[in-house]
């Protein structure tokens, strides 16, 4: 399981504030906590018993839930209605008490590797694998430019740079220890003019081919 995948459903991206669950599972967990912390099961049970409770039982059930003291003491029917309203408001919107309120979970479709060539890549030439080490990527450029014009500088740990000097321009390319192209350090200089960025090996090869 990817570290960016919900640890509960295992399907959706972990985009909740906790960074461990998806939004849907996070919201459902919040409703479950409220359901348990506020005693919704007991309240639903009380709601079913209200019609048959006597006056004493109603007053006992109302303690701490509905104000029913002093001048505001209610008769049984009024107290029954007040308790019913209180329970209804308390569980209103609770997904556990009312599963019909749970929104339909979005379907997360996992992409599978294509079995045929993608139309957008038809005719595209891959000069060197993206995850290849820097030395291998440099070797592709050296083969195109010629060893006598190329100077490879290996700095250890896979870090390397390559300088190619041609009659009309010079190219400097750089890769980190994981073979990733260093865009900030890679450029081409035409004559004595300003340097221009080189985006990747393919662009460097186009410069060499045009020489």
C-alpha positions as CSV (number, residue, x, y, z in Angstrom):
1,X,0.0,0.0,0.0
2,X,1.3,3.4,-0.9
3,X,2.1,5.8,1.9
4,X,-0.3,8.2,0.2
5,X,-3.2,5.8,0.2
6,X,-5.9,5.8,2.9
7,X,-5.0,3.3,5.7
8,X,-8.7,2.5,6.2
9,X,-10.2,1.8,2.8
10,X,-6.9,1.3,1.0
11,X,-8.2,2.9,-2.2
12,X,-8.5,6.7,-2.0
13,X,-5.7,9.2,-1.6
14,X,-4.9,10.0,2.1
15,X,-6.0,13.6,1.8
16,X,-7.6,14.2,5.2
17,X,-6.0,16.5,7.9
18,X,-4.5,13.4,9.6
19,X,-2.6,12.5,6.5
20,X,-3.5,8.8,7.0
21,X,-7.1,8.5,5.7
22,X,-9.1,9.8,2.8
23,X,-11.8,12.5,3.3
24,X,-14.7,10.0,3.2
25,X,-13.2,7.7,5.8
26,X,-12.2,10.8,7.9
27,X,-15.8,12.1,7.9
28,X,-17.3,8.7,8.7
29,X,-14.9,8.3,11.6
30,X,-16.0,11.7,13.0
31,X,-19.6,10.6,12.9
32,X,-18.8,7.3,14.6
33,X,-17.0,9.2,17.4
34,X,-19.9,11.5,17.9
35,X,-22.3,8.6,17.8
36,X,-20.4,6.8,20.6
37,X,-19.5,9.9,22.7
38,X,-23.0,11.3,22.8
39,X,-24.7,8.0,23.5
40,X,-26.8,7.8,20.4
41,X,-27.7,4.1,20.9
42,X,-29.2,4.9,24.3
43,X,-31.1,7.9,22.8
44,X,-32.5,5.8,20.0
45,X,-33.6,3.2,22.6
46,X,-35.3,6.0,24.6
47,X,-37.1,7.3,21.5
48,X,-38.7,3.9,21.1
49,X,-39.8,3.7,24.7
50,X,-41.2,7.3,25.0
51,X,-44.9,6.4,24.1
52,X,-45.1,3.8,26.9
53,X,-43.2,5.7,29.7
54,X,-45.1,6.9,32.7
55,X,-44.8,10.3,34.3
56,X,-42.1,9.2,36.8
57,X,-40.1,7.5,34.1
58,X,-40.4,10.5,31.8
59,X,-39.0,12.8,34.5
60,X,-36.2,10.4,35.1
61,X,-35.4,10.2,31.4
62,X,-35.5,14.0,31.1
63,X,-32.8,14.6,33.7
64,X,-29.8,16.3,32.2
65,X,-31.5,16.5,28.8
66,X,-34.6,18.6,29.0
67,X,-35.2,21.5,31.5
68,X,-38.1,20.3,33.6
69,X,-37.9,22.0,37.0
70,X,-39.6,24.7,39.0
71,X,-42.1,26.9,37.1
72,X,-41.0,25.2,33.8
73,X,-42.1,21.7,35.0
74,X,-44.0,20.2,32.0
75,X,-46.9,17.8,32.0
76,X,-46.3,14.3,30.7
77,X,-47.3,14.9,27.1
78,X,-45.3,18.1,26.8
79,X,-42.3,16.4,28.4
80,X,-42.7,13.5,26.0
81,X,-42.7,15.9,23.0
82,X,-39.7,17.8,24.3
83,X,-37.7,14.6,24.8
84,X,-38.7,13.4,21.4
85,X,-37.5,16.8,19.8
86,X,-34.3,16.6,21.8
87,X,-33.4,13.1,20.6
88,X,-34.4,14.0,17.0
89,X,-32.1,17.0,17.0
90,X,-29.2,15.1,18.7
91,X,-29.2,12.3,16.1
92,X,-30.1,14.4,13.1
93,X,-27.4,14.1,10.5
94,X,-25.6,11.2,12.3
95,X,-24.5,8.7,9.6
96,X,-24.4,5.8,12.1
97,X,-28.0,6.4,13.3
98,X,-29.2,7.1,9.8
99,X,-27.2,5.2,7.2
100,X,-29.3,6.6,4.4
101,X,-27.5,9.9,4.9
102,X,-24.1,8.5,4.1
103,X,-23.1,9.9,0.7
104,X,-22.2,7.4,-2.0
105,X,-18.5,6.7,-1.8
106,X,-16.7,7.6,-5.0
107,X,-15.2,4.8,-7.0
108,X,-11.4,4.9,-7.2
109,X,-10.3,3.2,-10.4
110,X,-6.8,1.8,-10.3
111,X,-4.9,2.3,-13.6
112,X,-3.3,-0.7,-15.1
113,X,-0.2,-0.8,-17.3
114,X,-1.1,-0.4,-21.0
115,X,-0.8,-3.5,-23.1
116,X,-0.4,-1.6,-26.4
117,X,1.4,1.5,-27.5
118,X,-0.2,4.7,-26.4
119,X,-1.4,6.8,-29.4
120,X,0.1,9.9,-27.9
121,X,3.5,8.2,-27.8
122,X,3.4,6.6,-31.3
123,X,6.6,7.2,-33.1
124,X,8.3,8.7,-30.0
125,X,11.9,7.7,-29.6
126,X,13.2,6.9,-26.1
127,X,16.9,7.8,-26.1
128,X,17.6,6.5,-22.6
129,X,15.4,5.2,-19.7
130,X,14.3,7.9,-17.3
131,X,15.6,6.0,-14.3
132,X,18.9,5.1,-15.8
133,X,22.1,6.3,-13.9
134,X,23.7,9.6,-15.0
135,X,26.7,7.8,-16.5
136,X,24.5,5.9,-18.9
137,X,22.7,9.0,-19.9
138,X,26.0,10.8,-20.5
139,X,27.2,7.8,-22.6
140,X,24.3,8.4,-25.0
141,X,25.3,12.0,-25.5
142,X,29.0,11.0,-25.9
143,X,28.1,8.5,-28.6
144,X,26.4,11.2,-30.6
145,X,29.0,13.9,-30.1
146,X,32.2,11.8,-30.2
147,X,34.6,10.9,-27.4
148,X,37.2,13.4,-28.6
149,X,34.8,16.3,-28.0
150,X,33.3,15.0,-24.7
151,X,34.6,15.2,-21.2
152,X,32.9,13.2,-18.5
153,X,33.5,14.2,-14.8
154,X,32.4,11.6,-12.3
155,X,32.1,13.1,-8.8
156,X,31.3,9.9,-6.9
157,X,28.0,8.4,-5.7
158,X,26.6,8.5,-9.2
159,X,26.9,12.3,-9.4
160,X,28.4,13.3,-12.7
161,X,28.6,16.1,-15.3
162,X,29.4,16.1,-19.0
163,X,30.9,18.8,-21.2
164,X,30.7,18.7,-25.0
165,X,32.6,21.2,-27.0
166,X,31.6,21.6,-30.7
167,X,32.8,24.2,-33.2
168,X,29.7,26.4,-32.8
169,X,28.6,25.7,-29.3
170,X,29.3,24.0,-26.0
171,X,27.0,21.9,-23.8
172,X,27.2,21.3,-20.1
173,X,25.0,18.6,-18.6
174,X,24.7,17.4,-15.0
175,X,23.0,14.5,-13.1
176,X,22.6,13.7,-9.4
177,X,23.3,10.5,-7.6
178,X,19.9,9.0,-8.6
179,X,20.3,9.8,-12.3
180,X,18.0,12.7,-12.2
181,X,18.8,15.5,-14.7
182,X,19.9,18.7,-13.0
183,X,18.1,21.4,-15.0
184,X,19.5,24.3,-13.2
185,X,23.1,23.3,-13.9
186,X,22.6,22.1,-17.5
187,X,22.9,24.6,-20.4
188,X,24.2,25.3,-23.9
189,X,26.3,28.2,-24.9
190,X,26.3,29.3,-28.6
191,X,29.6,31.0,-29.5
192,X,30.3,33.7,-27.0
193,X,26.6,34.5,-26.4
194,X,24.4,33.9,-23.5
195,X,23.7,30.4,-22.1
196,X,20.4,28.7,-22.7
197,X,18.8,25.9,-20.6
198,X,18.9,22.4,-21.7
199,X,15.8,20.5,-20.5
200,X,16.9,16.9,-21.0
201,X,19.1,14.5,-23.0
202,X,16.8,14.6,-26.0
203,X,17.3,18.3,-26.3
204,X,21.0,18.0,-26.0
205,X,21.0,15.4,-28.8
206,X,19.0,17.8,-31.0
207,X,21.7,20.5,-30.6
208,X,24.4,18.0,-31.5
209,X,22.5,16.7,-34.5
210,X,22.0,20.3,-35.8
211,X,25.7,21.0,-35.5
